[in-house]
Amino acid sequence: MPNPRSGGAARGEAGRTYVGWRHAVLLPPPGPAPRRPAPADAEAVSEEWIAAQRASEARTNRPLHAALAGLALFALLFPLSWILRVLPGSFALGGVFACVAIAAPIAFALVQSRQVVADRLERARERLAAEREERDRALHERQREHARRYTEWRAASRAYEAQPFWYGVTVPAGVGSVVVVGGDETGWSALLATVGLSRLRGGGDLTVVDLTGRSVTRELVRLSRRCAVNPRRWVLPADLPRMTLGTNLDAGQRARVLSAVAAASGGTEDADADETLLLRLLEVLGPHVGIAELIGGLRALLTPEDDAAEDDPALALLTPEQRARVRERCSDGPGIGERAWELERRLSPFEAVGTRADDNEYAQVKIISTDRASGESAARVYGTYAVSALSELLEAPEAPRAPDGRPRARPDRIRTVVVCGAESLPSGEVNQVLAAAAGGGVEVVLMFRTAVPAALDRFADPACLPVVMRQGADAAGAVGRAVASAPGVAGHDPDGLRLHRLTEEVGEAVEGGATGEAEDPDAEVEADDRFFPSPHTESGAVIRNAAAAIAPLDLVRHVRSATVWGRATARAAGTETAVATGDDGAAHVRACGLDAGSLRGLPPTAALVLTTDGPVLADTNPGILTLSTATLATVDDSRNTGTGSDVGDGDAVTGRGPGGGRRAGDGRPHLVAPEPAVSPDASDGAASDASPAPVGAADGEVSPNLGPPPDRLDWRV
C-alpha cells in the first residue's frame, strides 16, 4: 500500500483538485430587523387637576371667608352706631380695631393657603418636567442602542445575502490519490470535467485513461477546446501506431510493462519469467527496439537455426546475427518454446505501437480510451499497457524531454492521472500506479464501476480519499459496510448530510437527455470539430498544446457555454431561481443517509466524500461553478479566514468585541453566525420600524446610512 506523499509545501489556490461542490449555509438568517423604540405619551399638569386643587382650597377656607365677612360687618356696625349716637366714639373705634386685629391672622392664613396651593402646582410642574427629561434621555439612549443594533443587523443581513451557498470540495493536503466507487457515465462525465477544470485553471497536466468504452470524456474535451487547449486523444487499438507511450522507457521498464500486459491478457502465470525473457531480448536487440522486433525475437526461439524463414515478416526484421544471439542468450531454460509462443500471441496486438507516431509536442490534456466494440478483455489488456507504462513514467527521476532537449512539462506543474474503469485492471497494477504516483508527487484518481476489493481496501488508507457515488443493487450493501467502517464516519450525525434539489434536477435532466444534446452515446467529441474548423476558438484564441493558467471568471464562462452541465445548470437557474441560487428554505434540501438504500438512491452527480473529519455530500456537477452563489473556496477556508458580525452586545466570555467580530485565541478572525436582534425595550404594542431613530447633533453621533447596499461581490474568485 503506498505511503502518503512526503515533503513539499501545501498547494496554492490554483493547485487544488476539486471533486465537486457542497451546499452549506454558514451564516443563518439574521432574523427580523430590531424594532424602533416608540416614545411614551407626554404628561402635563391638567386643568382639571388645577381646578380640583383650587376647589379643595376653597372648601377648606370657606369658614375663614365667613369669619372675615362677619368681622367686616361688625367693623361697619361700630362706626354706624357712633354716628347714630348709640355708642360713644372711643368705644366704636375700639370695636373697629378689635375687628381688624381678629381679621388680620385670618387674612394671613388665607394668603398662606393660596401660596401653598401655588407652590404645590409649581412643584407638580417641575416634577413632570424632570420626568419628561428623564424619559427623553432614556428614549435617546434606546434610539442610540437601536441604531447600533440596526447597523449590526444590516451588516449581518448583507453578509447573509452575499455569502456563497456552494463551496468547493477539494482533495486534502497530503492525500495523493482518490478512489471513486460506483457511479455511471453521467456522474463520471461530471467528475472528469470538474477535475479537468481544476487542472486547466492552474495550467496543470491531466492524463485520462478511459477503459469504459463510453464517451465520459466528451465534456472534458469540449471544455478544454473552449479554453484554447487542444487535447491529444488516442482510441485503442486503432491509434496504437500513433501512440509513443511506453516506447521511450529503458529495457527493464519495458520488460515489466510487456510482462504485465501478457499476464493481464490471460497468458502464463509466471510473470517474472516472462519479464526475464523479454529483458534478455531487449539486451540483445536494444532497449528501444520496437515490439515487432521483439515478436521477431520470440519467433526466432521457435524457428530452427537452419530455417531462414524468408517468408516470415517478423523474422525478416532481424538479421541472422541477431537471431543467432537471441537463440544463444534466451534459449536456455525449460519450456522456453511454449513461453515464447504464448508471449508472441499475447503481444501481437501491440506490434504496431509507435510505428506511425505523430509529432512529439507536449499536450496539457491527454486522453487514452478504448474502443467500445473491443470488449472488456481488450479494455483490460490495453488499459494494463497504458497504466503500467504511466506507472513507469511516474517513477522516472526526470521529466520526459522533447527531441530538442527541453523538458515537456514544468517540474512544478500539478499533474493528475485519471483512470476510468479501473476495475478492469489487475490489482497489482492498481497498487503499482498508486505507489508510483505517491513517490512522484502525482495525483491519481481511480474510478471503479463495481465495488471490487482493490477499491474497498483503500477506504482505510490515510493517503487515499474515498468517494462513493450511486451504487447498484448488488454492491450497495458491501459499499455501505465499507463506508460505515471508514475513518471519521463512526461519530457522524446521520442527519448531517443534506442533498440539494438542484443536484437531483440537473442530474436527472442530463441523464434523461432533456438538455437538447445528442442521445447517441457513440457520438464522440469529434462532433465538436464543426465548432472549430480552424485552429482558433470562436473568440479568436489560438488552440494550443502548452499549458497556461486560466482566470476563474473566464473558466466560469467556458463551463457555461461549452459543457452540457453548464447549460443544464443555467436552465435550472432560469426556471427556478431559488433552487439554483441555494435558498435556505427547507423545501430545497432533504436528508441523505449512509445506508445501502440511500446509496442506491443518490442522484447521478452526487458523491459521498469520506474525509477524516467526516463524510461530505458533494455535487460533482461542474456547472455549479457558474452560479452566482458558488465559490472556489472551501468551507474550511470561509470558517478560518472569514469575518462575521454578531448582532448583540459584547461578551468577554465568548470573545466578542463591541464591533461584533469573534476572534480565536491566536487573534485570527473567525466566521461567527449572527443572532436575531430584537430590542428588549420594545413592547408588543409598539410600532415596528426598519429604520433607526435620528440622533441629535448635540449627542455627537450620526444616524446610520440607510441608502442602497453596495454592489455584490463575486465570490468565485
Stockholm file with secondary structure:
# STOCKHOLM 1.0

chainA/1-717         MPNPRSGGAARGEAGRTYVGWRHAVLLPPPGPAPRRPAPADAEAVSEEWIAAQRASEARTNRPLHAALAGLALFALLFPLSWILRVLPGSFALGGVFACVAIAAPIAFALVQSRQVVADRLERARERLAAEREERDRALHERQREHARRYTEWRAASRAYEAQPFWYGVTVPAGVGSVVVVGGDETGWSALLATVGLSRLRGGGDLTVVDLTGRSVTRELVRLSRRCAVNPRRWVLPADLPRMTLGTNLDAGQRARVLSAVAAASGGTEDADADETLLLRLLEVLGPHVGIAELIGGLRALLTPEDDAAEDDPALALLTPEQRARVRERCSDGPGIGERAWELERRLSPFEAVGTRADDNEYAQVKIISTDRASGESAARVYGTYAVSALSELLEAPEAPRAPDGRPRARPDRIRTVVVCGAESLPSGEVNQVLAAAAGGGVEVVLMFRTAVPAALDRFADPACLPVVMRQGADAAGAVGRAVASAPGVAGHDPDGLRLHRLTEEVGEAVEGGATGEAEDPDAEVEADDRFFPSPHTESGAVIRNAAAAIAPLDLVRHVRSATVWGRATARAAGTETAVATGDDGAAHVRACGLDAGSLRGLPPTAALVLTTDGPVLADTNPGILTLSTATLATVDDSRNTGTGSDVGDGDAVTGRGPGGGRRAGDGRPHLVAPEPAVSPDASDGAASDASPAPVGAADGEVSPNLGPPPDRLDWRV
#=GR chainA/1-717 SS CCCCCCSCCCCCGGGCCEEEEEECCSSCCCCSCCCCCCCCCCCCCCHHHHHHHHHHHHHHHHHHHHHHHHHHHHHHHHHHHHHTTSSCHHHHHHHHHHHHHHHHHHHHHHHHHHHHHHHHHHHHHHHHHHHHHHHHHHHHHHHHHHHHHHHHHHHHHHHHHHSCSEEEEECCTTCCEEEEESCCHHHHHHHHHHHHHHHHHHTCEEEEEECSSSCTTHHHHHHHHHTTBCCEEEEETTTGGGCCTTTTSCHHHHHHHHHHHHHHTTCCSCHHHHHHHHHHHHHHHCTTCCHHHHHHHHHHHHSCTTCCCTTCHHHHTSCHHHHHHHHHHHCCSTTHHHHHHHHHHHHGGGTTTTTTCCCCCCCSEEEEEECGGGHHHHHHHHHHHHHHHHHHHHTCSSCCBCTTSCBSSCTTSCEEEEEETGGGSCHHHHHHHHHHHHHHTCEEEEEESSCCHHHHGGGGCTTEEEEECCCCTTTHHHHHHHHHTSTTCTTCCTTCCEEEHHHHHHHHHHHTTTTSCCCCTTCCGGGGGGTCSSSBCTTSCBCBSSCCCCCHHHHHHHHHHHSHHHHHHHHHHHHCHHHHHTCCCGGGEEECCSSHHHHHTCCTTEEEEEETTEEEEEECCGGGGGSTTBCSSCHHHHHHHCCCCCCSCCBTTTTBCTTCCEECTTSCEECCCCCCCCCTTCCTTSCCCSSCCCCCGGGTCCCCCCSCCCCCCCTTC
#=GC SS_cons         CCCCCCSCCCCCGGGCCEEEEEECCSSCCCCSCCCCCCCCCCCCCCHHHHHHHHHHHHHHHHHHHHHHHHHHHHHHHHHHHHHTTSSCHHHHHHHHHHHHHHHHHHHHHHHHHHHHHHHHHHHHHHHHHHHHHHHHHHHHHHHHHHHHHHHHHHHHHHHHHHSCSEEEEECCTTCCEEEEESCCHHHHHHHHHHHHHHHHHHTCEEEEEECSSSCTTHHHHHHHHHTTBCCEEEEETTTGGGCCTTTTSCHHHHHHHHHHHHHHTTCCSCHHHHHHHHHHHHHHHCTTCCHHHHHHHHHHHHSCTTCCCTTCHHHHTSCHHHHHHHHHHHCCSTTHHHHHHHHHHHHGGGTTTTTTCCCCCCCSEEEEEECGGGHHHHHHHHHHHHHHHHHHHHTCSSCCBCTTSCBSSCTTSCEEEEEETGGGSCHHHHHHHHHHHHHHTCEEEEEESSCCHHHHGGGGCTTEEEEECCCCTTTHHHHHHHHHTSTTCTTCCTTCCEEEHHHHHHHHHHHTTTTSCCCCTTCCGGGGGGTCSSSBCTTSCBCBSSCCCCCHHHHHHHHHHHSHHHHHHHHHHHHCHHHHHTCCCGGGEEECCSSHHHHHTCCTTEEEEEETTEEEEEECCGGGGGSTTBCSSCHHHHHHHCCCCCCSCCBTTTTBCTTCCEECTTSCEECCCCCCCCCTTCCTTSCCCSSCCCCCGGGTCCCCCCSCCCCCCCTTC
//
